[in-house]
């Protein structure tokens, strides 16, 4: 865990509600892996006290790209305080050739670095957008990725059963309070379609507040079989077959 400064080099709007920032970072931050994130303070003041979680969508050269809501103004040359990387990388199964990603009631930002990494390794990737995620600008997504729009925040989309049977690995993201109900429904659907969900097959990203990023404050506790763990240390990605509340 390191705290360093980063410089915003470029700001561009990709939709009325979203913008992308290119950050110049030091070598230690360039080692961030898919699934990990940074805790950022973009102003000198300690108000607000909590840092914001920024998840990379791309790492290229010495630059890291993130997505932020357009409601906040950032300018090139702005210096920010960056803490991380936080959490563990998402571990794709060794035999994975087909990857299914699902974003429910959230932008798919937390999945995009994983998607580009998987595509770079020759995997076939499908992204399903559900609920509020359906408004995400499609032209901002990798051309190599298949995009499917669902009907609602529920698990309904075209050719759903076929796509689940096709997928070697599933990774989903949903924000609180949608996360546990959505992951429970997803795990039940997977078991209905595939009859079984092997350990590590279905993974959900959790996005609780992370005040400290080092597991000391206990604010980001996730209830897992065998006890509670912190999302900032053991997550933010968890095997759905181990999460209490997702298991029925």
Residue pairs with C-beta under 8 A, 6 or more apart in sequence:
1 83
1 84
1 86
1 213
1 214
2 28
2 29
2 83
2 84
3 81
3 82
3 83
4 25
4 26
4 28
4 29
4 81
4 82
5 79
5 80
5 81
5 82
6 23
6 24
6 25
6 26
6 29
6 64
6 79
6 80
6 82
7 23
7 24
7 77
7 78
7 79
7 80
8 21
8 22
8 23
8 74
8 75
8 76
8 77
8 78
8 79
8 80
9 22
9 23
9 24
9 63
9 76
10 21
10 22
10 76
11 19
11 20
11 21
11 22
11 74
11 75
11 76
12 19
12 20
13 19
13 70
14 20
14 67
14 137
14 140
15 70
15 135
15 136
15 137
15 140
16 70
17 69
17 70
17 71
17 135
18 67
18 68
18 69
18 70
18 107
18 136
18 137
18 140
19 67
19 68
19 69
19 70
19 74
20 57
20 65
20 66
20 67
20 68
20 140
21 65
21 66
21 67
21 68
21 74
22 63
22 64
22 65
23 63
23 64
23 65
23 66
23 80
23 82
24 62
24 63
25 62
25 63
25 64
25 82
29 38
29 64
29 82
29 84
29 85
30 59
30 62
30 64
31 85
32 38
32 56
32 59
32 64
32 84
32 85
33 85
33 89
33 90
34 89
34 90
34 113
34 114
34 117
35 87
35 88
35 89
35 90
35 113
35 114
35 205
35 236
35 237
36 56
36 84
36 85
36 86
36 87
36 88
36 89
37 53
37 54
37 55
37 56
37 84
37 85
37 86
37 87
37 110
37 236
38 53
38 54
38 55
38 56
38 66
38 82
38 83
38 84
38 85
38 86
39 51
39 52
39 53
39 54
39 82
39 83
39 84
39 86
39 210
39 213
40 51
40 52
40 53
40 54
40 80
40 81
40 82
40 83
41 51
41 52
41 80
41 81
42 52
42 72
42 74
42 78
42 80
42 81
49 211
50 209
50 211
51 81
51 83
51 210
51 211
51 213
53 86
53 207
53 210
54 66
54 68
54 82
55 66
55 67
55 109
55 110
55 113
56 64
56 65
56 66
56 113
57 65
57 66
57 67
57 109
57 112
57 113
57 116
58 64
58 65
58 112
58 113
58 116
59 65
59 113
66 109
67 107
67 109
67 112
68 74
83 213
84 213
86 210
86 213
86 232
87 231
87 232
87 233
87 234
87 235
87 236
87 237
88 233
88 234
88 235
88 237
90 114
90 171
90 203
90 237
91 200
92 99
92 114
92 118
92 123
92 169
93 168
93 169
93 200
93 201
95 168
96 118
96 123
96 168
96 169
97 122
97 123
97 124
97 168
98 123
98 124
98 125
98 126
98 166
98 167
98 168
98 169
99 114
99 115
99 118
99 123
99 124
99 125
99 126
99 167
99 168
99 169
99 170
99 171
100 125
100 126
100 128
100 163
100 164
100 166
100 167
100 169
100 170
100 171
101 108
101 111
101 114
101 115
101 125
101 126
101 127
101 128
101 170
101 171
101 172
102 127
102 128
102 130
102 170
102 171
102 172
102 173
102 186
103 110
103 111
103 127
103 128
103 129
103 130
103 133
103 136
103 172
103 173
103 174
104 130
104 131
104 133
104 153
104 172
104 173
104 174
104 178
104 182
105 130
105 131
105 132
105 133
105 153
105 174
105 175
105 178
105 182
106 132
106 133
106 173
106 174
106 175
106 178
106 207
107 133
107 136
108 127
108 129
108 133
108 136
108 141
108 173
110 173
110 205
110 207
111 127
111 171
111 173
111 205
112 141
112 142
114 171
115 125
115 127
115 142
115 145
116 142
118 125
119 125
119 142
119 144
119 145
124 146
125 142
125 144
125 145
125 146
126 145
126 146
126 147
126 148
126 163
126 166
126 167
127 141
127 145
127 146
127 147
127 148
128 148
128 149
128 150
128 157
128 163
129 136
129 147
129 148
129 149
129 150
130 150
130 152
130 153
130 154
130 155
130 156
130 157
131 150
131 152
131 153
131 178
132 153
134 149
134 150
138 147
141 147
148 157
148 158
148 159
148 163
149 157
150 156
150 157
151 157
153 178
153 182
154 185
155 182
155 185
155 186
155 189
157 163
160 189
160 193
161 193
164 170
164 189
164 190
164 193
164 194
165 193
165 194
169 200
169 201
169 203
170 186
170 190
170 201
170 202
170 203
171 202
171 203
171 204
171 205
171 237
172 182
172 183
172 186
172 202
172 203
172 204
172 205
173 204
173 205
173 207
174 182
174 183
174 204
174 205
175 207
176 207
176 208
179 204
179 206
179 207
180 243
180 245
180 246
182 204
183 204
183 240
183 243
183 245
183 246
184 245
184 246
184 247
184 248
186 202
186 204
186 240
186 246
187 197
187 202
187 240
187 241
187 246
187 247
187 248
188 248
190 197
190 201
190 202
191 197
197 240
197 241
199 239
199 241
199 242
200 239
201 241
202 239
202 240
202 241
203 237
203 238
203 239
203 240
204 237
204 238
204 240
204 243
204 246
205 235
205 236
205 237
206 220
206 222
206 231
206 235
206 236
206 237
206 238
207 231
207 236
208 219
208 220
208 221
208 222
208 231
209 219
209 220
210 219
210 220
210 231
210 232
211 217
211 219
211 220
212 219
212 232
213 232
214 232
214 233
215 230
215 232
215 233
218 230
220 230
220 231
220 232
220 235
221 228
221 229
221 230
221 231
222 228
222 229
222 230
222 231
222 234
222 235
222 238
222 243
223 243
223 244
223 245
224 234
224 238
224 242
224 243
224 244
225 242
225 243
225 244
225 247
229 235
231 238
240 246
240 247
241 247
